[in-house]
């Protein structure tokens, strides 16, 4: 079970309101993880796994960064955020595709050796 933010297109309001609501939702999802004592922080922790592990936590941290400083979110901030988001998630998809290719190659090599 993975924790997913509500897609911004499904949130009410204009683009700024929707993105700020999505960022606030991401911060809330990260709050239990952030409030743990340093000794409890581990990649094997159930909270970390529930957030989507590396890619999920990275995505949530990126989304949560919009307006996190408490300042006014301008259209320039939104445009830069969306551009960074595209690059970030393209990188995640590229990494996942590489893992899939390596797994497929490993499988095709290991099956004939096992027979």
BAMAR-18296 format. One line per 2 residues: number of its first residue (from 1); for each residue x, y, z of N, C-alpha, C, CB. Coordinates in Angstrom, 2 decimals, padded with zeros to 5 digits. Glycine has a CB too. Layout:
NUM = X,Y,Z,X,Y,Z,X,Y,Z,X,Y,Z ~ ...
//
This chain:
1 = 000.85,-001.17,000.00,000.00,000.00,000.00,000.90,001.24,000.00,-000.97,000.00,001.22 ~ 000.74,002.08,-000.99,001.53,003.29,-001.10,000.67,004.51,-000.79,002.15,003.42,-002.52
3 = 001.29,005.51,-000.22,000.60,006.76,000.06,000.75,007.64,-001.17,001.17,007.46,001.35 ~ -000.36,008.08,-001.70,-000.32,008.95,-002.87,-001.02,010.26,-002.54,-000.99,008.26,-004.09
5 = -000.48,011.34,-003.09,-001.15,012.61,-002.93,-002.31,012.66,-003.91,-000.18,013.80,-003.15 ~ -003.28,013.48,-003.62,-004.40,013.67,-004.52,-003.89,014.38,-005.77,-005.55,014.48,-003.84
7 = -004.20,013.89,-006.98,-003.74,014.58,-008.19,-004.21,016.02,-008.19,-004.24,013.85,-009.46 ~ -003.31,016.91,-008.57,-003.62,018.33,-008.50,-004.83,018.69,-009.35,-002.42,019.14,-008.95
9 = -005.06,017.97,-010.44,-006.19,018.30,-011.32,-007.53,017.98,-010.66,-006.07,017.53,-012.63 ~ -007.54,017.16,-009.60,-008.78,016.82,-008.92,-009.11,017.75,-007.76,-008.71,015.40,-008.43
11 = -008.16,018.60,-007.40,-008.39,019.50,-006.28,-009.17,020.73,-006.74,-007.05,019.92,-005.64 ~ -010.02,021.30,-005.87,-010.80,022.48,-006.26,-009.92,023.73,-006.32,-011.95,022.71,-005.28
13 = -010.37,024.74,-007.06,-009.67,026.02,-007.10,-008.81,026.19,-008.32,-008.83,026.19,-005.88 ~ -008.10,027.34,-008.35,-007.21,027.60,-009.48,-005.90,026.86,-009.30,-006.96,029.11,-009.63
15 = -005.00,027.04,-010.25,-003.74,026.28,-010.27,-002.94,026.51,-008.99,-002.89,026.69,-011.48 ~ -002.81,027.75,-008.55,-002.04,028.05,-007.34,-002.67,027.38,-006.13,-001.95,029.56,-007.12
17 = -003.99,027.52,-005.96,-004.66,026.91,-004.82,-004.51,025.39,-004.83,-006.14,027.28,-004.81 ~ -004.64,024.79,-006.00,-004.53,023.33,-006.11,-003.14,022.85,-005.76,-004.91,022.86,-007.52
19 = -002.12,023.53,-006.30,-000.74,023.12,-006.02,-000.38,023.34,-004.56,000.23,023.88,-006.92 ~ -000.81,024.45,-003.97,-000.53,024.71,-002.56,-001.24,023.68,-001.67,-000.95,026.14,-002.17
21 = -002.46,023.29,-002.06,-003.19,022.25,-001.30,-002.47,020.91,-001.41,-004.65,022.12,-001.81 ~ -001.95,020.59,-002.60,-001.22,019.35,-002.78,000.07,019.35,-001.97,-000.92,019.12,-004.27
23 = 000.76,020.50,-001.93,001.99,020.61,-001.14,001.69,020.46,000.36,002.68,021.97,-001.41 ~ 000.61,021.07,000.82,000.23,020.94,002.23,-000.11,019.48,002.55,-000.98,021.85,002.55
25 = -000.78,018.80,001.64,-001.12,017.39,001.84,000.16,016.54,001.91,-002.03,016.88,000.70 ~ 001.13,016.84,001.07,002.41,016.11,001.10,003.13,016.33,002.41,003.30,016.54,-000.07
27 = 003.12,017.58,002.92,003.76,017.86,004.22,003.09,017.08,005.34,003.72,019.36,004.53 ~ 001.76,016.96,005.29,001.04,016.19,006.31,001.41,014.70,006.24,-000.49,016.36,006.14
29 = 001.56,014.17,005.03,001.93,012.77,004.89,003.35,012.51,005.39,001.81,012.34,003.42 ~ 004.22,013.51,005.27,005.60,013.37,005.73,005.77,013.63,007.23,006.49,014.31,004.97
31 = 004.78,014.31,007.85,004.90,014.71,009.25,005.22,013.53,010.20,003.61,015.37,009.69 ~ 004.51,012.38,010.13,004.84,011.29,011.07,006.29,010.82,010.92,003.90,010.11,010.87
33 = 006.79,010.82,009.70,008.17,010.41,009.45,009.13,011.43,010.04,008.44,010.24,007.92 ~ 008.82,012.71,009.87,009.69,013.78,010.35,009.70,013.88,011.87,009.26,015.11,009.76
35 = 008.64,013.47,012.54,008.54,013.60,013.99,009.18,012.44,014.75,007.10,013.71,014.39 ~ 009.72,011.47,014.05,010.37,010.34,014.72,011.70,010.77,015.32,010.59,009.18,013.74
37 = 012.10,010.14,016.42,013.45,010.42,016.94,014.48,009.91,015.94,013.66,009.76,018.34 ~ 015.64,010.52,015.92,016.68,010.15,014.97,017.01,008.66,015.04,017.94,010.98,015.22
39 = 016.90,008.06,016.21,017.22,006.64,016.35,016.18,005.75,015.65,017.31,006.27,017.82 ~ 014.99,006.29,015.37,013.94,005.50,014.74,013.91,005.63,013.23,012.63,005.89,015.29
41 = 014.77,006.47,012.68,014.78,006.69,011.23,015.58,005.59,010.56,015.37,008.07,010.88 ~ 014.90,004.85,009.71,015.52,003.73,009.01,014.76,003.49,007.72,015.55,002.45,009.89
43 = 015.45,003.02,006.70,014.77,002.70,005.45,013.91,001.44,005.59,015.78,002.52,004.32 ~ 014.04,000.73,006.70,013.21,-000.45,006.94,012.00,-000.12,007.81,014.04,-001.55,007.61
45 = 011.88,001.14,008.19,010.76,001.58,009.00,009.48,001.52,008.17,011.00,003.02,009.54 ~ 008.39,001.07,008.79,007.11,000.94,008.07,006.60,002.27,007.54,006.06,000.33,008.98
47 = 006.85,003.36,008.26,006.43,004.68,007.78,007.12,005.02,006.47,006.73,005.77,008.82 ~ 008.40,004.73,006.38,009.18,005.00,005.17,008.65,004.15,004.03,010.68,004.71,005.41
49 = 008.41,002.89,004.29,007.89,001.99,003.26,006.50,002.41,002.81,007.87,000.55,003.78 ~ 005.68,002.86,003.73,004.32,003.28,003.39,004.30,004.54,002.54,003.50,003.51,004.65
51 = 005.35,005.35,002.65,005.42,006.57,001.86,005.93,006.33,000.44,006.31,007.58,002.55 ~ 006.29,005.11,000.12,006.76,004.82,-001.23,008.26,004.66,-001.31,006.31,005.89,-002.16
53 = 008.90,004.50,-000.18,010.33,004.32,-000.09,011.07,005.45,-000.80,010.74,002.97,-000.68 ~ 012.18,005.17,-001.48,013.03,006.24,-002.00,012.32,007.18,-002.97,014.23,005.64,-002.68
55 = 011.71,006.62,-003.99,011.08,007.46,-005.00,009.87,008.19,-004.43,010.68,006.63,-006.21 ~ 009.09,007.50,-003.60,007.91,008.12,-003.02,008.26,009.25,-002.07,007.10,007.09,-002.30
57 = 009.23,009.01,-001.20,009.64,010.04,-000.25,010.28,011.21,-001.01,010.63,009.46,000.80 ~ 011.08,010.91,-002.01,011.68,011.98,-002.81,010.63,012.83,-003.49,012.63,011.39,-003.85
59 = 009.62,012.18,-004.06,008.52,012.91,-004.70,007.74,013.75,-003.71,007.59,011.94,-005.41 ~ 007.42,013.16,-002.56,006.68,013.91,-001.54,007.49,015.10,-001.03,006.31,013.00,-000.37
61 = 008.80,014.90,-000.83,009.64,016.01,-000.38,009.66,017.13,-001.42,011.07,015.52,-000.11 ~ 009.74,016.75,-002.69,009.73,017.77,-003.74,008.40,018.52,-003.75,009.98,017.12,-005.12
63 = 007.30,017.80,-003.70,005.98,018.43,-003.71,005.81,019.32,-002.47,004.87,017.36,-003.76 ~ 006.26,018.81,-001.32,006.11,019.56,-000.06,006.93,020.84,-000.05,006.51,018.69,001.12
65 = 007.93,020.93,-000.90,008.81,022.11,-000.91,008.10,023.36,-001.42,010.03,021.85,-001.76 ~ 007.04,023.21,-002.19,006.34,024.38,-002.72,005.68,025.15,-001.58,005.28,023.96,-003.78
67 = 006.13,026.35,-001.35,005.55,027.20,-000.31,005.94,026.82,001.10,004.09,027.19,-000.42 ~ 006.91,025.93,001.26,007.29,025.46,002.59,007.94,026.56,003.44,008.24,024.29,002.47
69 = 008.49,027.57,002.79,009.13,028.65,003.54,008.12,029.64,004.11,010.11,029.38,002.65 ~ 006.85,029.45,003.80,005.81,030.32,004.33,005.59,031.59,003.54,006.14,030.68,005.73
71 = 006.43,031.80,002.52,006.27,033.00,001.69,005.14,032.83,000.69,007.57,033.31,000.95 ~ 004.81,033.91,000.02,003.75,033.88,-000.99,004.23,033.11,-002.21,003.32,035.32,-001.39
73 = 003.40,032.21,-002.70,003.72,031.42,-003.89,003.25,032.22,-005.10,003.05,030.00,-003.84 ~ 004.21,032.62,-005.95,003.89,033.41,-007.12,003.77,032.50,-008.35,004.96,034.49,-007.36
75 = 003.27,033.07,-009.43,003.18,032.31,-010.69,004.57,031.87,-011.16,002.49,033.15,-011.78 ~ 005.60,032.71,-010.90,006.97,032.34,-011.27,007.43,031.12,-010.46,007.94,033.53,-011.03
77 = 007.08,031.09,-009.15,007.40,029.93,-008.31,006.72,028.68,-008.88,006.96,030.17,-006.85 ~ 005.46,028.83,-009.25,004.69,027.69,-009.76,005.29,027.18,-011.06,003.22,028.08,-009.97
79 = 005.62,028.09,-011.97,006.21,027.67,-013.25,007.53,026.94,-013.03,006.43,028.88,-014.16 ~ 008.39,027.49,-012.15,009.67,026.84,-011.85,009.45,025.49,-011.17,010.54,027.74,-010.95
81 = 008.48,025.43,-010.25,008.17,024.18,-009.56,007.71,023.10,-010.55,007.08,024.41,-008.49 ~ 006.84,023.48,-011.48,006.33,022.51,-012.45,007.43,022.04,-013.39,005.18,023.12,-013.25
83 = 008.34,022.95,-013.76,009.47,022.57,-014.61,010.38,021.59,-013.87,010.26,023.83,-015.06 ~ 010.69,021.90,-012.61,011.51,020.99,-011.79,010.80,019.66,-011.58,011.82,021.63,-010.42
85 = 009.49,019.70,-011.40,008.72,018.47,-011.20,008.81,017.57,-012.42,007.26,018.80,-010.91 ~ 008.68,018.16,-013.60,008.79,017.37,-014.82,010.15,016.69,-014.91,008.57,018.26,-016.06
87 = 011.21,017.44,-014.62,012.55,016.87,-014.66,012.72,015.78,-013.60,013.61,017.97,-014.47 ~ 012.22,016.04,-012.39,012.35,015.06,-011.31,011.64,013.75,-011.66,011.77,015.63,-010.00
89 = 010.37,013.85,-012.05,009.61,012.64,-012.30,010.04,011.94,-013.59,008.15,012.95,-012.36 ~ 010.56,012.69,-014.57,011.16,012.04,-015.74,012.36,011.21,-015.32,011.58,013.09,-016.80
91 = 013.16,011.75,-014.38,014.30,011.01,-013.86,013.88,009.75,-013.12,015.13,011.89,-012.95 ~ 012.81,009.83,-012.34,012.30,008.66,-011.62,011.85,007.59,-012.63,011.12,009.05,-010.67
93 = 011.09,008.00,-013.64,010.62,007.04,-014.64,011.78,006.42,-015.40,009.66,007.72,-015.62 ~ 012.80,007.23,-015.70,013.98,006.71,-016.39,014.68,005.65,-015.54,014.96,007.85,-016.74
95 = 014.82,005.92,-014.24,015.46,004.98,-013.33,014.66,003.67,-013.24,015.61,005.60,-011.94 ~ 013.35,003.79,-013.13,012.49,002.60,-013.05,012.63,001.78,-014.34,011.01,003.00,-012.82
97 = 012.66,002.45,-015.48,012.83,001.73,-016.75,014.17,001.01,-016.80,012.72,002.70,-017.93 ~ 015.23,001.65,-016.30,016.53,001.00,-016.27,016.51,-000.24,-015.38,017.60,001.98,-015.80
99 = 015.86,-000.14,-014.23,015.75,-001.31,-013.34,015.01,-002.44,-014.05,015.02,-000.93,-012.04 ~ 013.95,-002.11,-014.78,013.18,-003.13,-015.48,014.03,-003.80,-016.56,011.92,-002.51,-016.11
101 = 014.84,-003.03,-017.27,015.70,-003.60,-018.31,016.75,-004.51,-017.69,016.38,-002.48,-019.12 ~ 017.36,-004.08,-016.60,018.38,-004.91,-015.93,017.74,-006.19,-015.41,019.05,-004.12,-014.77
103 = 016.55,-006.09,-014.83,015.87,-007.29,-014.32,015.55,-008.25,-015.46,014.57,-006.90,-013.56 ~ 015.10,-007.74,-016.58,014.78,-008.60,-017.73,016.04,-009.27,-018.27,014.09,-007.78,-018.84
105 = 017.13,-008.52,-018.37,018.38,-009.11,-018.85,018.89,-010.17,-017.88,019.44,-008.03,-019.04 ~ 018.81,-009.88,-016.58,019.24,-010.86,-015.59,018.42,-012.14,-015.70,019.13,-010.28,-014.19
107 = 017.13,-011.99,-015.88,016.26,-013.15,-016.01,016.60,-013.96,-017.26,014.80,-012.71,-016.04 ~ 016.80,-013.29,-018.39,017.09,-014.02,-019.63,018.45,-014.72,-019.58,017.05,-013.08,-020.82
109 = 019.38,-014.18,-018.80,020.69,-014.82,-018.66,020.62,-015.96,-017.65,021.75,-013.79,-018.24 ~ 019.92,-015.76,-016.56,019.93,-016.75,-015.48,019.10,-017.99,-015.81,019.43,-016.12,-014.21
111 = 018.01,-017.86,-016.56,017.16,-019.01,-016.86,017.92,-020.07,-017.66,015.91,-018.56,-017.63 ~ 018.60,-019.73,-018.74,019.35,-020.79,-019.46,020.46,-021.42,-018.61,019.97,-020.21,-020.73
113 = 021.04,-020.64,-017.71,022.11,-021.20,-016.85,021.52,-022.15,-015.81,022.88,-020.06,-016.15 ~ 020.28,-021.94,-015.41,019.67,-022.79,-014.41,019.16,-024.09,-015.00,018.55,-022.06,-013.74
115 = 018.96,-024.13,-016.30,018.40,-025.33,-016.93,019.42,-026.37,-017.20,017.73,-025.00,-018.21
//
